[in-house]
Amino acid sequence: MKPRFLIIALILLVVFVGCIFIWQMIYLPVEPGSDQQMVFPIKKGEGGKAIAIKLENYGLIKYGPIFRVYILFRGASKKLQAGDYSLSPGMNIPEIVNKIALGEVIKQKITIIEGWTLRDIGWYLEGEGITGAGEFFKVVGFPMTDYSEADDLIEPKDFSQEFDFLEDKPKNIGLEGYLFPDTYEIVSGATNEEIARKILANFDKKLTPDLRKEISRQKKSIFEIVTMASLIEKEVRTIEDKKLVSGIFWERLKIGKPLESCASIAYILGVNKWRYSFDDTRIKSPYNTYLNRGLPLGPISNPGMESILAAIYPEESDYWYYLSTPEGKTIFSRTLEEHNIAKGKYLK
């Protein structure tokens, strides 16, 4: 009986020591108390085994197989989500698993400024290290591009099946005008499509059902409103001035008079000036509102809510002309003669 007792005691001892070992592997961090953070990437399709090996190689856990056993018993193997995570050797396995299973990936805040163009947004995202400008343009469209005449370019992603406000947007231009200015949290490693989709979803919320009904009541399209708002955004600053300029532009459209928006010339040239030369206004482009009657080919910026509202709710007036002083004040005129006098006075 004594040898059997010794064997049982030995087995129990081994089990006890094994349990202590496993408990330590699971609940004791590699470096207790460490606040060092490192970026830990998980690619789509990586399973528990690959993640366990990588965690061990990064020095975040002591023994990969213990991680695999833990997620198996926790039922977490299929809950681990791809993305970039901020992990520390001061975290134990349950803390690491919880973070990955909940998808608490690293997020970066970006802010799109009212009036920015696709060009501005693309280069901003590249500067923030989020994506390359060229790769972003492949999804949202290259600035000032008519894809019906650009055989060498692949057309941008068509999101109109996901967002009905894009249904009346011509297919031959990109998403200029629809990337709503706001602050966004971007998940580390997000694709350009995911970034664009997040921004478009915000536009979808901002353009409320009541606003869409009003646009429809006026027998206008959302595309026309966005294009008009993009001009207004770049022309004047205050909501009061925006409403007046909106009224001027819509009236000009009614009578077939060119809009003569300097903002459209700035968009073509990629340069802002206080005054544009006669030659500047003669540049052949479907965005030139001096040469062409009607709205430009598409939006020239991504307008904020004030400009969109001004485009929907213009203010009627007797004005037909306006100019902005170097200080940003808007001077309105009823006649061309008054306008020329104002130009001589304020734009010397």
Buried (B, 14 or more C-beta within 10 A) or exposed (E): EEEEEEEEEEEEEEEEEEEEEBEEBBEEBBBEEEEEBEEBBBEEEBEBEEBBBBBBEBEBBBBBEBBBBBBEEBEBBEBBBBBBBBBBBBBBBEBBBBBBBEEEBBBBEBEBEBBBBBBBBBBBBBEEEBBBBEEBBBBBBBBBBBBEEEEEEEBBBEBEEEBEBBEBBEEBBBBBBBBBBBEBEBBBBBEBEEBBBBBBBBBBEBBEEEBBEBBEEBEBBBBBBBBBBBBBBBBBBEBEBBBBBBBBBBBBBEEEEBBBBBBBBBBBEEEEEEEBEEEBBEBEBBBBBBBBEEBBBBBBBBBBBBBBBBBBBBBEBEBBBBBBEEEEEBBBBEEEEBBEEBBEEBEE
